[in-house]
Amino acid sequence: MYPVSRHVQRLELREFTTDDTDAVYAIYGSREATEHLSFEPRSHDEVGQILERSIASATAEPRTEYALAVIERDGGELIGFARLATDPHQQRAATIGFALRPDRWGAGYGVETVRLLLGLGFNDLNLHRIWGARSPLNTASAKTMLTAGMSQDYTIREHIQKNGVWRDSVVHTILEREWSEHSLADQA
């Protein structure tokens, strides 16, 4: 599926372009924005390479990764990076991840981003199960995924090594039928 373009009133997900490097660097180069992510802040060159790979993978057949720009519709500014990747080891399953610019935290954009990713996965890609993992200390991400309709399921012990220290990951999941029920409840 290419190109992807999904939106809600305040946000849009769209394909990345090479012009997005500086805006993504404002997120992936930020120590604050990457504090709870699985990697250290990236250099500008590393962000450029990530975008090159993301742009190339967008037209792969079959497409297995959807790395998408999170755009604030009022003004067209890139404020985040959203990702859905299908899992070759699980039938009709994918993982999601997202990162927003710190100056946009606390405004509900995370919930909207997760819901856009879930809609892509369930409505467009016909997935059965979607999961996302977070740092145990990232309570804002926990609240975001729970508000979007996901359940906190389990902990993967010592899943991520960052700064030479092993860290657990807390896994949140949602099934297709739960998404359908949650989406209908939102519309009521």
Short mmCIF file of the C-alpha atoms (twelve columns), coordinates in Angstrom:
data_MODEL
# 
_entry.id   MODEL 
# 
loop_
_atom_site.group_PDB 
_atom_site.id 
_atom_site.type_symbol 
_atom_site.label_atom_id 
_atom_site.label_alt_id 
_atom_site.label_comp_id 
_atom_site.label_asym_id 
_atom_site.label_seq_id 
_atom_site.Cartn_x 
_atom_site.Cartn_y 
_atom_site.Cartn_z 
_atom_site.pdbx_PDB_model_num 
ATOM 1   C CA . MET A 1   0.000   0.000   0.000  1 
ATOM 2   C CA . TYR A 2   1.621   3.206   -1.197 1 
ATOM 3   C CA . PRO A 3   1.256   6.057   -0.574 1 
ATOM 4   C CA . VAL A 4   -0.271  6.082   2.890  1 
ATOM 5   C CA . SER A 5   -2.269  9.117   3.895  1 
ATOM 6   C CA . ARG A 6   -4.516  8.883   6.969  1 
ATOM 7   C CA . HIS A 7   -5.832  11.758  9.001  1 
ATOM 8   C CA . VAL A 8   -7.991  12.918  11.859 1 
ATOM 9   C CA . GLN A 9   -9.012  16.471  12.606 1 
ATOM 10  C CA . ARG A 10  -5.644  17.608  14.015 1 
ATOM 11  C CA . LEU A 11  -3.113  15.136  12.590 1 
ATOM 12  C CA . GLU A 12  -2.130  13.412  9.381  1 
ATOM 13  C CA . LEU A 13  0.169   10.481  8.670  1 
ATOM 14  C CA . ARG A 14  1.990   10.735  5.352  1 
ATOM 15  C CA . GLU A 15  4.989   9.221   3.618  1 
ATOM 16  C CA . PHE A 16  8.389   10.733  4.392  1 
ATOM 17  C CA . THR A 17  10.398  12.780  1.907  1 
ATOM 18  C CA . THR A 18  14.088  13.678  1.981  1 
ATOM 19  C CA . ASP A 19  13.025  17.231  2.926  1 
ATOM 20  C CA . ASP A 20  11.930  15.887  6.340  1 
ATOM 21  C CA . THR A 21  15.451  15.243  7.660  1 
ATOM 22  C CA . ASP A 22  15.748  18.401  9.791  1 
ATOM 23  C CA . ALA A 23  12.292  17.936  11.327 1 
ATOM 24  C CA . VAL A 24  12.969  14.278  12.185 1 
ATOM 25  C CA . TYR A 25  16.374  15.241  13.579 1 
ATOM 26  C CA . ALA A 26  14.536  17.584  15.994 1 
ATOM 27  C CA . ILE A 27  13.004  14.405  17.444 1 
ATOM 28  C CA . TYR A 28  15.604  11.663  16.961 1 
ATOM 29  C CA . GLY A 29  18.503  13.994  17.782 1 
ATOM 30  C CA . SER A 30  16.893  15.133  21.028 1 
ATOM 31  C CA . ARG A 31  18.055  13.575  24.300 1 
ATOM 32  C CA . GLU A 32  14.656  14.398  25.839 1 
ATOM 33  C CA . ALA A 33  12.649  12.844  22.986 1 
ATOM 34  C CA . THR A 34  14.752  9.661   22.937 1 
ATOM 35  C CA . GLU A 35  15.033  9.218   26.724 1 
ATOM 36  C CA . HIS A 36  12.603  6.271   26.780 1 
ATOM 37  C CA . LEU A 37  13.234  4.997   23.241 1 
ATOM 38  C CA . SER A 38  15.441  1.998   22.483 1 
ATOM 39  C CA . PHE A 39  18.308  4.097   21.111 1 
ATOM 40  C CA . GLU A 40  20.505  7.066   21.921 1 
ATOM 41  C CA . PRO A 41  20.013  10.391  20.116 1 
ATOM 42  C CA . ARG A 42  20.914  10.096  16.434 1 
ATOM 43  C CA . SER A 43  23.221  12.351  14.451 1 
ATOM 44  C CA . HIS A 44  21.868  14.378  11.537 1 
ATOM 45  C CA . ASP A 45  23.576  11.957  9.120  1 
ATOM 46  C CA . GLU A 46  22.040  8.942   10.874 1 
ATOM 47  C CA . VAL A 47  18.578  10.513  10.620 1 
ATOM 48  C CA . GLY A 48  19.176  11.080  6.899  1 
ATOM 49  C CA . GLN A 49  20.083  7.400   6.488  1 
ATOM 50  C CA . ILE A 50  16.983  6.314   8.439  1 
ATOM 51  C CA . LEU A 51  14.803  8.417   6.149  1 
ATOM 52  C CA . GLU A 52  16.508  7.062   3.029  1 
ATOM 53  C CA . ARG A 53  15.792  3.492   4.180  1 
ATOM 54  C CA . SER A 54  12.217  4.400   5.118  1 
ATOM 55  C CA . ILE A 55  11.567  6.016   1.749  1 
ATOM 56  C CA . ALA A 56  13.041  3.023   -0.096 1 
ATOM 57  C CA . SER A 57  11.052  0.501   1.960  1 
ATOM 58  C CA . ALA A 58  7.801   2.366   1.253  1 
ATOM 59  C CA . THR A 59  7.635   0.991   -2.282 1 
ATOM 60  C CA . ALA A 60  8.887   -2.521  -1.489 1 
ATOM 61  C CA . GLU A 61  6.668   -5.426  -2.522 1 
ATOM 62  C CA . PRO A 62  5.428   -6.702  -0.232 1 
ATOM 63  C CA . ARG A 63  5.622   -3.677  2.010  1 
ATOM 64  C CA . THR A 64  6.492   -4.700  5.553  1 
ATOM 65  C CA . GLU A 65  7.331   -1.331  7.128  1 
ATOM 66  C CA . TYR A 66  5.267   1.834   7.275  1 
ATOM 67  C CA . ALA A 67  7.489   4.629   8.584  1 
ATOM 68  C CA . LEU A 68  5.346   7.747   8.411  1 
ATOM 69  C CA . ALA A 69  5.578   11.438  9.209  1 
ATOM 70  C CA . VAL A 70  3.162   12.760  11.832 1 
ATOM 71  C CA . ILE A 71  1.946   16.115  10.568 1 
ATOM 72  C CA . GLU A 72  0.059   18.767  12.505 1 
ATOM 73  C CA . ARG A 73  -2.637  19.647  9.990  1 
ATOM 74  C CA . ASP A 74  -2.976  23.248  11.189 1 
ATOM 75  C CA . GLY A 75  0.232   24.610  9.677  1 
ATOM 76  C CA . GLY A 76  1.545   21.405  8.075  1 
ATOM 77  C CA . GLU A 77  4.428   20.989  10.528 1 
ATOM 78  C CA . LEU A 78  6.113   17.602  11.037 1 
ATOM 79  C CA . ILE A 79  5.867   16.839  14.767 1 
ATOM 80  C CA . GLY A 80  6.500   13.104  14.937 1 
ATOM 81  C CA . PHE A 81  7.671   9.783   13.559 1 
ATOM 82  C CA . ALA A 82  5.225   6.851   13.475 1 
ATOM 83  C CA . ARG A 83  6.024   3.281   12.497 1 
ATOM 84  C CA . LEU A 84  4.086   0.084   11.894 1 
ATOM 85  C CA . ALA A 85  6.045   -3.016  10.881 1 
ATOM 86  C CA . THR A 86  4.511   -6.357  10.083 1 
ATOM 87  C CA . ASP A 87  5.938   -9.318  11.959 1 
ATOM 88  C CA . PRO A 88  7.092   -12.197 9.722  1 
ATOM 89  C CA . HIS A 89  6.976   -14.581 12.697 1 
ATOM 90  C CA . GLN A 90  3.320   -13.976 13.550 1 
ATOM 91  C CA . GLN A 91  0.271   -14.295 11.326 1 
ATOM 92  C CA . ARG A 92  -1.395  -10.957 10.549 1 
ATOM 93  C CA . ALA A 93  0.533   -9.140  13.290 1 
ATOM 94  C CA . ALA A 94  2.575   -5.963  13.521 1 
ATOM 95  C CA . THR A 95  4.420   -3.780  15.983 1 
ATOM 96  C CA . ILE A 96  4.000   -0.024  16.316 1 
ATOM 97  C CA . GLY A 97  6.200   2.741   17.611 1 
ATOM 98  C CA . PHE A 98  6.010   6.508   17.730 1 
ATOM 99  C CA . ALA A 99  7.974   9.545   18.870 1 
ATOM 100 C CA . LEU A 100 6.791   13.127  19.060 1 
ATOM 101 C CA . ARG A 101 8.605   16.414  19.473 1 
ATOM 102 C CA . PRO A 102 8.734   17.229  23.198 1 
ATOM 103 C CA . ASP A 103 7.070   20.611  22.653 1 
ATOM 104 C CA . ARG A 104 3.948   18.710  21.493 1 
ATOM 105 C CA . TRP A 105 3.770   16.334  24.465 1 
ATOM 106 C CA . GLY A 106 0.674   16.454  26.662 1 
ATOM 107 C CA . ALA A 107 -1.708  17.664  23.935 1 
ATOM 108 C CA . GLY A 108 -3.250  14.284  23.018 1 
ATOM 109 C CA . TYR A 109 -1.235  13.905  19.817 1 
ATOM 110 C CA . GLY A 110 0.226   10.590  20.997 1 
ATOM 111 C CA . VAL A 111 -3.230  9.015   21.353 1 
ATOM 112 C CA . GLU A 112 -4.230  10.323  17.927 1 
ATOM 113 C CA . THR A 113 -1.007  8.974   16.401 1 
ATOM 114 C CA . VAL A 114 -1.529  5.518   17.918 1 
ATOM 115 C CA . ARG A 115 -5.143  5.448   16.750 1 
ATOM 116 C CA . LEU A 116 -4.051  6.402   13.226 1 
ATOM 117 C CA . LEU A 117 -1.512  3.549   13.258 1 
ATOM 118 C CA . LEU A 118 -4.111  1.103   14.587 1 
ATOM 119 C CA . GLY A 119 -6.560  2.203   11.896 1 
ATOM 120 C CA . LEU A 120 -3.897  1.635   9.244  1 
ATOM 121 C CA . GLY A 121 -3.153  -1.816  10.613 1 
ATOM 122 C CA . PHE A 122 -6.666  -3.063  11.185 1 
ATOM 123 C CA . ASN A 123 -8.712  -1.208  8.578  1 
ATOM 124 C CA . ASP A 124 -6.240  -1.035  5.690  1 
ATOM 125 C CA . LEU A 125 -3.893  -3.989  6.249  1 
ATOM 126 C CA . ASN A 126 -6.392  -6.461  7.741  1 
ATOM 127 C CA . LEU A 127 -4.188  -7.299  10.710 1 
ATOM 128 C CA . HIS A 128 -5.329  -9.428  13.651 1 
ATOM 129 C CA . ARG A 129 -2.936  -8.260  16.399 1 
ATOM 130 C CA . ILE A 130 -0.857  -5.122  16.960 1 
ATOM 131 C CA . TRP A 131 1.600   -4.592  19.766 1 
ATOM 132 C CA . GLY A 132 3.913   -1.887  21.027 1 
ATOM 133 C CA . ALA A 133 6.603   -1.886  23.718 1 
ATOM 134 C CA . ARG A 134 7.630   0.902   26.071 1 
ATOM 135 C CA . SER A 135 10.113  1.637   28.800 1 
ATOM 136 C CA . PRO A 136 8.716   0.797   32.249 1 
ATOM 137 C CA . LEU A 137 9.451   4.399   33.272 1 
ATOM 138 C CA . ASN A 138 7.495   5.894   30.377 1 
ATOM 139 C CA . THR A 139 4.149   6.398   32.103 1 
ATOM 140 C CA . ALA A 140 3.015   8.875   29.435 1 
ATOM 141 C CA . SER A 141 3.360   6.197   26.754 1 
ATOM 142 C CA . ALA A 142 1.477   3.726   28.974 1 
ATOM 143 C CA . LYS A 143 -1.386  6.195   29.328 1 
ATOM 144 C CA . THR A 144 -1.322  6.903   25.581 1 
ATOM 145 C CA . MET A 145 -1.596  3.256   24.554 1 
ATOM 146 C CA . LEU A 146 -4.248  2.480   27.171 1 
ATOM 147 C CA . THR A 147 -6.329  5.484   26.098 1 
ATOM 148 C CA . ALA A 148 -6.033  4.375   22.455 1 
ATOM 149 C CA . GLY A 149 -7.600  1.024   23.445 1 
ATOM 150 C CA . MET A 150 -4.561  -1.190  23.925 1 
ATOM 151 C CA . SER A 151 -4.089  -3.480  26.947 1 
ATOM 152 C CA . GLN A 152 -0.946  -3.774  29.018 1 
ATOM 153 C CA . ASP A 153 -0.057  -7.461  28.664 1 
ATOM 154 C CA . TYR A 154 3.385   -8.440  29.900 1 
ATOM 155 C CA . THR A 155 7.003   -7.460  30.471 1 
ATOM 156 C CA . ILE A 156 9.945   -8.610  28.387 1 
ATOM 157 C CA . ARG A 157 12.791  -8.775  30.872 1 
ATOM 158 C CA . GLU A 158 16.083  -7.112  29.921 1 
ATOM 159 C CA . HIS A 159 14.851  -6.539  26.383 1 
ATOM 160 C CA . ILE A 160 16.790  -3.381  25.443 1 
ATOM 161 C CA . GLN A 161 20.402  -2.454  26.098 1 
ATOM 162 C CA . LYS A 162 20.939  1.295   26.237 1 
ATOM 163 C CA . ASN A 163 24.011  3.057   27.606 1 
ATOM 164 C CA . GLY A 164 25.412  -0.360  28.500 1 
ATOM 165 C CA . VAL A 165 22.480  -1.125  30.814 1 
ATOM 166 C CA . TRP A 166 19.738  -3.696  30.172 1 
ATOM 167 C CA . ARG A 167 16.169  -2.440  30.412 1 
ATOM 168 C CA . ASP A 168 12.832  -4.229  30.479 1 
ATOM 169 C CA . SER A 169 10.055  -3.437  28.005 1 
ATOM 170 C CA . VAL A 170 6.360   -3.387  28.852 1 
ATOM 171 C CA . VAL A 171 4.199   -4.736  26.019 1 
ATOM 172 C CA . HIS A 172 0.773   -3.384  25.103 1 
ATOM 173 C CA . THR A 173 -1.463  -5.187  22.593 1 
ATOM 174 C CA . ILE A 174 -4.795  -4.871  20.857 1 
ATOM 175 C CA . LEU A 175 -6.707  -7.404  18.783 1 
ATOM 176 C CA . GLU A 176 -8.805  -6.737  15.702 1 
ATOM 177 C CA . ARG A 177 -12.108 -7.376  17.532 1 
ATOM 178 C CA . GLU A 178 -11.064 -5.064  20.386 1 
ATOM 179 C CA . TRP A 179 -10.241 -2.331  17.884 1 
ATOM 180 C CA . SER A 180 -13.648 -2.749  16.258 1 
ATOM 181 C CA . GLU A 181 -15.399 -2.517  19.639 1 
ATOM 182 C CA . HIS A 182 -13.262 0.466   20.716 1 
ATOM 183 C CA . SER A 183 -13.825 2.268   17.390 1 
ATOM 184 C CA . LEU A 184 -17.595 1.790   17.635 1 
ATOM 185 C CA . ALA A 185 -17.580 3.086   21.217 1 
ATOM 186 C CA . ASP A 186 -15.658 6.203   20.086 1 
ATOM 187 C CA . GLN A 187 -18.301 6.903   17.441 1 
ATOM 188 C CA . ALA A 188 -21.247 6.567   19.861 1 
# 
